[in-house]
Amino acid sequence: MTSQRRKGARRGLARLVAIGLLAVGLVGTAPAAAETPTATAGPVVVPVQTTGPADRRFNLVFMGDGYTAAEMPAFRADLERHLNTLWSIEPFASYRSYVNVWAVEAPSAESGVDCDPGLTAPARDTVLDMGFWGGCNPSSVQRLLTVDSAKAGALADLVPGTSRANRQIVALAHSSTYGGAGGSYATASGGNALSSLITPHEIGHSLGGLQDEYDYYGRGVPGGAYTGPEPDSTHHTLLTEDQMRDGKAKWWRWLGEKSESGGVIGRHEGGLYSTKGVWRPSRHSLMKTLGYAFDQVEREVMVRAISAKVNLIQEHTPNSAPIGADRTVWVDTLHPVGGRLAVTWRLDGRDLTTRGARTIDLRRLGLSPGTHTLTATVTDPTPFVRDPAVRASTALTRTVAWTVDTSLTTGKAPVAAAFTGHTPTGDPVGARTVVHADTTHPTDRTLAVQWRLDGRRVHPDSGKSRNDRDLDLGSLNLTPGTHRLTARIPGTDEELSWTVDARPATSSYELSTPLRTVRRPGLPVEYVYDGPFTMRLTARDDQAGAVVNQFRVDGDGWYTYYGWPTDADAPFRFTPSGTVIDDLVYGKLGRSRAVPWDDATPDYGTHTIEHRTIDAAGNVSGARSFRVTLVEPGR
């Protein structure tokens, strides 16, 4: 072993977990254009998505290794694929506005990474010393892709306002070999068919503290029976469903519901690298099979984890000293893409009828002489959370208080009416997006925001809400097509404008040649096969941006289409018992199969395959379907 290889073998992350990859899904924003660094240039920090100051956001910091200066466009393309996947998964889709994304472009002297694909491959001179085989360790496995954590941390430190507390590092290797690792830092090969599906799973580990639901530790080897105590893991248990209900424990609030990742939330055996003796909520989820969604239990954890990195109250009327009763008081909140935060005002402990307003005028309250306590409580009412303790935590509930002294007089200072923050206007917004527009805050009046769609006045909540900073497009039942949305501060020239994309992308399929095609009135077209067949999904959109294709079989969970694990350009392959690739199983028609010891019994008969798209604006298309009948060979 060369000295370079020995150095690689000693590399380590604070916590390394070999990815037991299967697959995941999604949509996002392309990296911002940046000048290609020269071979001698230092690292360049590129803001890819900026939703607010770095010290007030959760920051994803991507960096590449083994990309030369000439290959930097390939790094940007690989990064775009990762983001396209991430933004199509909940809760990242709904809370995308809480996240900043940065790219640290640091060209390497040589292309590729160490020990790729084998231990005899030459070492490469790269900026992050990434390597397969656990950093070129003969005792490791090929897919374990490590990074020099000190060098990765040093590059991330170049992003101003970020720290270990508010960021996640994702290092992409310039390679088409399957591999990755997770823990404090996440790694993935940039060019493999499955590479973009690793990132959400790894963020589940590092940000949410979620555990693997694999029933193996080493691929191809069943994990055996779990022998430990009741797991600390939120999504693993030894309890029965009745015990969970009776003790109000673990995921009892979600039991019996259709799982977001397919099937029903209940008690499914296997997890924590054990085949038996421990149970998880869903048959498959993102933490078991990358390709499906987070189930409701995991999603609740991730909502809390993302929200805990930010403060729901971004700005407010100063409260370090008492304020007068002759002024307006305001709060500026965060703005989830998928919902609206609730604001409740209280005076001396009594609720005020403010109907969600972000600003109140104290002059209208008729305060009695003396001092009073005014509070504003901001809460996220998301249906993704059911645990009252999570709802009441500082992640989802924040309160700010003021002392109001009626003897004080507020000094008058001119404040120009202007927009201070808003949903980005450069790209189309989806038909179910919550669009926001914040304004300045004069002390002597409340600025209003008027919304118009295609020139017609529209009101948040049909005029019932006094929160005119957020407009839920989903409540307007938009007709398919492209619309123009504007927000204006009345009496001024201040106006914002958005293009609303209310037409989802469409998907189409191409199958290998069947034995025969059957068409029956009132039913989807049916294709008959007596063995393996392939399916290619493609998408078409009238707007720019990447589109994610998804499919599901017999009403199971939606699964992201990525081509085929060994070739992103190849179609997905269905077989009666599935195809084993690197000790994992893909493409079993009917009841899914993840590992070789899962039931391999062919599901002969007729199956329904549905497909849909998620476009760059977040629009989810309606499902289209066809049927496949699998007959036994020779019959």
N, C-alpha and C positions, 0 to 999 in steps of 0.2 A: 504494500500500500504506500503510495507517495505521501509526502508530507502534507500536500494539499488535501488528499483523501483522509488522512488521519485527523487533520483539523476539522474536516467536514463531519467525521464520525463523532466528534466531541460536541458538535453544535447541539443546542437543545432549546426548546421552548419551556416556559414555566410549566406548561401542561400540554402534552402531546397526545392526541387521540387519532389513531389511524382511521381514515374515513372508510366506512363500510358501504360505500356509495351505491345507490340505486337510481334516484332521480328527483327533480323539483320544477316549478314553473314561473312565466311573468312579463314587465314593461317599464321603460324609463327615459331619461334624457341623455342624449349623446354628450360625451365630454366636450367641453368648450375647446375651440380651436386654440392651439398654442404653437408658437414658433418651434420648429424641430431643433432640438439642441445639437450643437456640433460635437464632435468626438471629444473635444477638450472642455466642453462646457460643464458647469456644475449642475446640480439638481434644480429643476424648475417646478415651483408649486403652481398648479393650475386649479382654480375653482371650477368644479364641474356643476355643482348645484349649490346655490347659496340661498338659504331661507331665512337667515338672520345672523347676528354676530356669533362667532365660533364659541365664545364662552357661554352662550345661552342656548346652544344646540347640541344634539348628539352628532358627532362628526365621524363619518366613514372616510378613512384615509387609505387610498389604494396606491400601490407602488409596484413596479415591474422589475423583474430580474432577468438578465440574459437578452434583453432587447437592446440592440445597438442603436446609435443615433438614427441610422437609416431605417431601422425597424420600429421606431416609435409610433408610426401610424398603426402598426399591428397591435401595440399595447393599447392604444385608444379604442380600437375596434373590440379587443377582448374585454376591456373595461365596460364598454357599452353593452355587451351581451350580459355581463353580470348584473348591471343595473336594470336592463329590460326584464330580467327574471325577478329581481328583488321587488320592483314596484308593482308587480302583478300578484304578489302574495300578501294576504292580510296577516298582521295589521300594518305591514309596511305601506300598503297601498293607501290606507286611510290616514296614516301618520307620516307620510312622506314629507310634509311641511315642517316636521320637527327635526329634520335631518339635513345636515350639510354634507356634501360629497367633495372630496379633494383628490386630485391625482398628483403624486410626486413623480415627475418624470426624470429619471436618472439613468442615462444611457450606460450600457456596459461595454467594456472593451471587446468582448467576444459574445457571439450569439449562442443561446442555449444555457443549460444549467448542468451541474455535475451529475455523473452516473446516470445519464439519460441516453438509452433506456436501461442499460445494464451497468454492473460494477466495473466492467472493463472499459467503459466509455471514458474518453479523456475528460480531465477537469477543465472547467472554463473559468476565465478571468471575468467575474461579474461583480456587480456592486453589492449584492446581498448574500453571496455565497450560498445560494439555494442548491439543494441536491436531493435526488431521489434516494431510496433505500435508507431513509432516516439520516441523510447526510453522508451517504457512501459507507454505511455500516453493513458488513456482510451478515450480521446477525439480525438485521431488520428486514423489512419487506419493501418491494419496489415502490408501491404506491405512497409510502410515507415520505412526504415532501417537506423538508425542513428549511428554515431560514435562519440566518444569523440575527438573533433577536436584538442584539446591541446595535447592529447597523440599521435594522429596520426602525428601531426606536429613534435613532439619530435622524433619519430622514423624516419621520413623522414630526419630530420636534421642530422642523422647519416650517410647519403650518402654524401660523400665529394664532394664539388663542386656544389651541388644543393642548390637552394633557392626557395622561393615562386615565384620568377620571371621566373624561367626556369624549373619548374616541375609541374606535375599533380599527385596527390595522388589518388590511387584507393584502397579502403579497402574491402577485401573479407571476408564475414562471413561464418563460417563453418556450413552451413545449406542447406537443400534442399527445404526450403520454398521460394516461389517466393517473391522477394522484392529488393528494392534498393532506392537510392536517388542521387540527383545530385546537383552541385553547386561548391563551392570552392574545396570540396573534393567529390569524387564519391564513392558510396558504391554499393555492389551487393552481393546477396547470392551466395556462391561459387558452390553449388551443384545442383541448379535448372536447368531444361532444357533450360531456357531462360537466365540464368545468364550471359553468355559470350556475349550476345547481348546488354547488357545495356551499357557497357563501351564506344563504339564509340559514342553513343547518348549523353552520359554525357560529353565526351570530346568536342563534338559539342557545348554544352552549355558553359563549363568553358573555353575552349581555343578559340573557334570561336565566342562566343557571340551569337550563334544561339538560336532561341526561339522555344518553343514547337509549333507544328502545330496541336495539339489536338483541337477538337471542344467541349471539356468538361474540367472541372476542377476536379469535383468529378465524379468518374466512375459511369456510369449508369444514369447520369443527363445531358441532353443537355445544352450547355453553353449559349444559348440565343443569342441575337443580340449584335454585337460590337457597341459601341457608342462613342469611343474615336476619336482623330485626326489621321492623317496619321501616321502609326507606324514608329518608328525609325528602326525597324527590316528590314534587307536587304531583307528578303524573305516573307514579308507581305505587303499588300497595300490596299488602297481604290480606286486606279486608275483603269480605264479601260485599255484594251490592246492598244487602239488608244491613250489614254492619255499618256501611258508609252512610246509609240513610238514617239509621237509628242514632248514630253518633255524630251526624252532621259533619262527616269527615271527608277529606280528599275531594273528589269531584262529584259529590252527591247532588249538587245543584244541577248538573248536566246529564245525569243518568237518564237513559231512555230516549234521548234526542238523536235525531239523525246527525251523524258526525259530518263535520265540514270536510273531512278527508275520506269519507265513504263509510258505509255501514251505520251502526248505531253505537253511541257511547255507552259503554257498559264495563265489562271486565274481560279482557283478552290476555291470555297467558303468554308470558315471555317478555323479557326486557332486562336492562342492566347487565347485559351479556349472559343472561341465564335463559335456558329454554323453558324451564318449569319452575313453579313455586313462587312466582311473582307476576303481577298483572298490571296492564296498562289500559288507558281509556278506550282506544280505538284499534281496530284490526291493523290499520296502517296509517301513519301520519308522517309528517316531514322529518320527525326525529327517528323514524324507523326506515322509511322508504322515501328517499329524495325523489320527488316527482309529484307527491301529493301535498296537501296543504297542512298547516298547523291545525290540529283539531281544536275544539273550543277551550279545552283545558289549557293547552299550550298557548293558545292565542291570548287568553286572559293574562297569563304570566308575561307574555311579551308586551302587551299593552302597558302593563305596570312598569316593566323594565325600561321601555322607550320613554314613557312619560316621566319617570323618575330622573331622567337625565336633563330635564328642562323644568322651567317654572311656568305654570299656566298663566300667571300674572306677569306680563313682560314689563309694564310700566304703570305708574299710577300717580295721582296727585300726591305731592310730597307729604309725608306724615311724621316727620321728625319733630315737629312742633305743632301746637294747636292751630287750627284754621278757623276763619270766620264763617258765619252763617249767611254771608252775602255773596256766595259764589257757587260755581258748579264744581263737582267732584267727579273724577273719572278713573276708569281702569282700562288698560289695553291688554287683551288676552292673546294667547296663541290661537291658531285657526286650523284645526284638523281639516284635511281635504275631504274626509268622509263624514263629517258631522259638525255640530256647533256646540260650543261650551255654554253652560248655563251660568248666569250671574244673579245672585240674590243679595239685595241690600237690606240691612237692618239698622234701625235707629233705637238705641238703648234696649237692644234685644228684641225689638218688635219688627216683624217683616213689613217692608214697604211694598206697595203695589207698583212695581217698576217694570214688570213683564220683560225681564232680560236686558234692560237698557244698560249700556256701558257708561253712561253719564247721567247724573241726577243734579237738579237745581235745588240747592238748599233753601233758596228764597221761597220756594213754593211749599215748604213743609210746615210753615208757621211755628217755628221752634220757640218754646218758652225760654225766657231769659235764663242764662247759666251755661253750664257745660253739658255736652252730650257725647255719646259714643256712637260713631257711625262705622259700620263694617260692610265690606263687599266680599262675598264668598263665591269663588269661581269653581265650578265642578264640571267634570266630563261625564255626561250622562250616557256614554256609549253602551249599547247592548252587549258589547263584547265582554263586559265585566258584570258578574253577579254577586261576588263576594262583598258584603258591606264593608269589611275591613279594608279591602283593596280600594273600594270607592272612597272611603274616608281618609285614606293615606295621603300624604303630601304629593304623591305622584298624580292623583286625580282630584284632589281638593286643596285649594289654597285660599287663605283669608288675609285681607289687609284691613287695618283699622285706623281711624282718625279720631282725635279729640276735637270736637266742634265747640268753640267758645263764642257765644253771641255778642260778647263785648268787643270782639276784634273786628277790624275793618280790613278788607282785602285791598291791597294796592292794585291799581289798574295798570296793566302793561299790554300794549297792542300785540295781538297774535294773529298773524295772517292765516286765512283759511287755506288749507292745503292738505293733500293726501300725504301721509307719512309712511304707509306700508300697504301692500296689496298683493293679491295673487298675481304671479308673473303674467305679463301681457304678451310675451313674445311667442308663445306656443298656444295652440288651441286647448281649451279646457273641455272636459267631458260633460256629457249630458246629466250626470249625477254628481258633479263636483259642487262643493260648497265654496263659492267665491267670496273673497273678503276685500274690504277697503277701509283702512283706518285713517283718521284725520288728526289735525292739530286740535288743541283744547284751550280755547279762550276761557278765562275765568268768569266772564259775564254772560255767556250764552252757550247753547249746545248746538254744534254744527250737525246738520242732517246730511244723509247720503240718499240720493234718489237713484233708483235703478230703472233702466229701460231695456227691453228685449225687442230687437228689430223696431225700435222707435216707440214701442208701447210701454207705458208705465207698469211695472210689476212691484209687488210688495212682499217682503219676507213674511211667511206665515199668513198670507192673505191680509196683511195689515194688523194681525192680532199681536205681533211682537213689536216691542220698542227697540229691538236690536236690529238696527238697519245697517250694521257693519258686515253682516254675513247674509248671503243669498244662497239658498239651497236650490240649485237648478233642478234637482230631482223632483221637487214639489211642483214644478211647472208643467210636467208631462209634455216635454218638447216634441214637436213633430220631427221626424227624421230629416236630416239635412244640416246645413250650416247656418248659424244665426250670429247676430251681432249683439253683444251685451255691453252696456255702458253704465258707469257710475259717475254721478255728478254731485258736487256741492252746490246747492241752489244759491243763486245770486252771485256766482263766481264763474270764471272760465275754467275752473278745475274739473277735468273730466278724464276718466280712464276708459279704455275700450278693450274688449276681449273677443276673439273668435270662439264660438261655441261649436264644437264638433258633436252633433247629435246623430251621427250615422256610424254605427260600429263597422269595423272591418268585416269582410266576408271570408269564409274559408271554403276550400274545396278539397276533395280527396281524389287520390288515384290509387287503384288497387291492382295487384298482379292479376293475371288472367284467371278467371274462375272456371270451374267445370261448366257452369251454366248460370244464367241470370234469370231471376223470377220477378215478374211484376204482377202485383195483385191490387185491385182497386182499394183505395183507402189505406194502404200500408206502404211503408218505405220500401224501396227497391231491395231485393234480397240477392246475395251472391252465395253460391254453393262451392265449397272446397272440400277436398278429402285429405288435406295436409296443410303444410305451412303456406302462408300468404303474406304479402307486404302491403303496407298502407303509407302513402306519402300525403302529408297535409301541407297545403300552401294557403297563403292569405293575400287578400287584396284590400287596399285602403285608399280612400280619396284624399287622405292627408299624409303629410310626411311623418316619419317615425317608424320604429320597429313594431311589429305585431307578434304576439305570443299565441301559438296554437295550443289548444288543450283537447283531450278526448277522454271519454269514459266508456266502460263496458258494462252493460246491464245495470245502469243506474249507480254504479260504484262511484268512488271519489274521482273528481277531475284530475287528470294526470297531464303534466306538461309534455308536449311533443318536442323532442330534441333530435330527431333522426334516429340513429342507432348508436349504442355505446361505443362501438369501435370506429364509427364513421358518421360524422354529423350530416354528411350529404346523402347518406343511405336512408332508405325508408325504414319505418318501424316494422319489425317482423313478428307476426303472430304464429305460434305453433300450438299443437294440442297440449303439450306439457311444459312449454317454455324453453328458452335457450339459456344454457349455463355459460356465463362469461366471468372468468376470474372468481369462481365459486359463488356468484350471485345469479339469480334467474330473472330473465326479462321476457315479456311478451306471451305469457300463458293466456290463451283465450278462455274467457269465463272467469272462474274464481282465481284471483291473482295468486302468485307464488313468488316469494322473495328469495328463499334459500333452498338448497338442494333437498333438505329433509322436509320441506313443506309438501303437502299432498300434490302428487303429480298426476292424479287421475285425469285423463282427458275429459273435458266438458263437451261431449258431442251434443249436437242439437243446434237450435237457433239462438243467436245472440244479437242484441242491439248495440251498435256503436254510435255514440253521439260525438260531435265535434263542435267547437266554438272558438272565438278569438277574444283577446284582450288587446286593445290598441294603445297607442302611445298616450292618448288622452284619458285612458282608464275605462273606456266604454267596453262593456262585456256584451258580446253578441248573443242572440238567442241560439239555442242548440239546434243543429240539423242532424239528421240521423239516417242510417242505412242498416240493413240487417245482414248477418252472415250466418249461414248454416254450415256446420262442420260435420261431415259424415265420416264414418269409419272407412278406411281404405278398403276397396273391393266390394263395398255395398252400394 
